Amino acid sequence: MAPTTQAASQTWVGEAGLLLKRAIAADSRQPDAYYQMGILDQQQLQWQASVAMLSPR
């Protein structure tokens, strides 16, 4: 990946994470936001955070 593409990718991931955190804060009963956050964590190799997001509530 070219440096500019990698930087753009990191920006996108950061923005997606922020939006998902806001969605969870707005409605903590919404399972889709937890699922998507767990998948995003997996893509970043953040396994413990992913497990926390994907575990039943």
C-alpha positions in Angstrom: 0.0 0.0 0.0 1.3 3.4 -0.9 1.9 5.8 2.1 -1.0 8.1 1.1 -3.4 5.2 0.7 -2.3 3.8 4.0 -2.8 7.2 5.7 -6.3 7.5 4.1 -7.1 4.0 5.3 -6.1 4.8 8.9 -8.2 8.0 8.7 -11.2 6.0 7.5 -10.8 3.4 10.3 -10.5 6.1 12.9 -13.6 7.9 11.7 -15.6 4.6 11.5 -14.5 3.7 15.1 -15.6 7.2 16.3 -19.0 6.9 14.6 -19.6 3.4 16.0 -18.7 4.5 19.5 -21.2 7.4 19.1 -23.8 4.9 17.9 -23.2 2.7 20.9 -23.4 5.7 23.3 -26.7 6.8 21.7 -28.3 3.4 21.9 -26.4 0.8 23.9 -29.1 -1.8 23.0 -28.3 -1.7 19.3 -26.4 -5.0 18.5 -25.3 -3.9 15.0 -23.0 -1.2 16.2 -21.3 -3.7 18.6 -20.9 -6.2 15.8 -19.4 -3.7 13.4 -17.1 -2.4 16.1 -15.9 -5.9 16.8 -15.2 -6.5 13.1 -13.3 -3.2 13.0 -11.2 -4.3 16.0 -10.4 -7.6 14.3 -9.2 -5.7 11.2 -6.8 -3.8 13.5 -5.7 -7.0 15.2 -7.2 -5.8 18.5 -8.4 -9.2 19.6 -9.4 -8.5 23.2 -11.4 -5.4 22.2 -13.1 -7.5 19.5 -14.1 -10.2 21.9 -15.5 -7.6 24.3 -17.6 -6.1 21.4 -18.8 -9.4 20.1 -19.6 -11.0 23.5 -23.3 -11.2 24.4 -24.6 -8.4 26.5 
